[in-house]
């Protein structure tokens, strides 16, 4: 997931702010995690880092997100990311309340 950052779009601003699965995918690649792997092995490889789950920078620790997933072993990266996607999506939807949801829906 990614969202355009607020602001005037100057050259020093990023094109998009990455969060959720996009960030987790990048960290898995950087850490060189090999599959199959358990959730615990993946958490250890990523140092249980905080993963941003929305464009506002709110985060959740990987171990905390995995507590909401019934599966403990993952055959490949896609299976792992697919299992965590609903957790990040739920946190993103629940995290901001009604006013933030309305703000997020507006095009400006």
N, C-alpha and C positions, 0 to 999 in steps of 0.2 A: 504494500500500500504506500501511496505517496500523495502529498498535497502541495499545492503551490503555496509558498510562504507569503505572508502579508508584506506589503511594502510597495515601493515604486518600481521594483524590478531592475534596480541598478546593477552594474557589473559585479559588485561584490556580493550580491545575494545569490543563493543557490537557486537552480531551476525548480527544484522540488525538495520537500522535506520527507525523508523516508521514515517509515515506522512499521511496526508489526512484523509480518512475515518477510517483507523485503529486508529489514534490518537483520532478522534472525538468519535468513538465508546467507547474507553476506558474512556474518560472523562465523557461521558453520564452515564456509569456504575458507576463510582466513585461518581458522583453527585447524583445518585439515581433518575434521571429524570423519571417521570411516564407519560405514554401516555394514551389517546390522549393528545396532547399539542400543543400550538401555537408556532410559531417560536420565538416570544417575550419571552414566558415562558422559553423556552430552553436556549435562550441567557442569560436571568437573572440567571438561575440555573448554567450556566457555566461561569458566570461573564464576558461574551463577550470576552473570551480569544482568543489569536492569535493561529491559527491552522497552523502548517507547512504543506505546500502543495507539497513540493518536498524534495528530499534527501539532498539538499544544505541548507535547513533550512529557505527558504523564507516562509513567513507567510501571512495569511489573517485573519482579525478579523471575527468571526462567524457572526456578524450582517452584515458585508459587503458582505460576501458570500450569506447570505440569501436574500439580496436585489436582487440578480440575479435569485431567485427562485420565480415563480409566486404564488406558494402555500403558504398559511399562517398557515394552521392547518394540523397536521400530526396524523394519527390514531395509528401509532406504530413506533418503532425505525427504522425498515427496510424501511418504507416509507420515513422517514426523511433522512436517509443516502442515499437512492437511489436518492432523489431529489437533494442532495448536491454533489453527485459524479461527475456529468458533470461540475460543477463549479470548483472543485479542479483539475479535469483532464485538463480543458481548461487553467487554470492558469499555471499549470505545463508545458503544451506544449508551451504556449506563453511566459513564463517567461525567458527562457534562450537564445533565438535566435538560429541561425543556428549552430554556433560553439559549443554551449553547447549541442545541440541535437545530433551532431555528436559524441561528447565526451561520452554522455550517451549511445550511441549505441555500442560503442566499449567495448569489453569484459575485458579490463584491466583498 
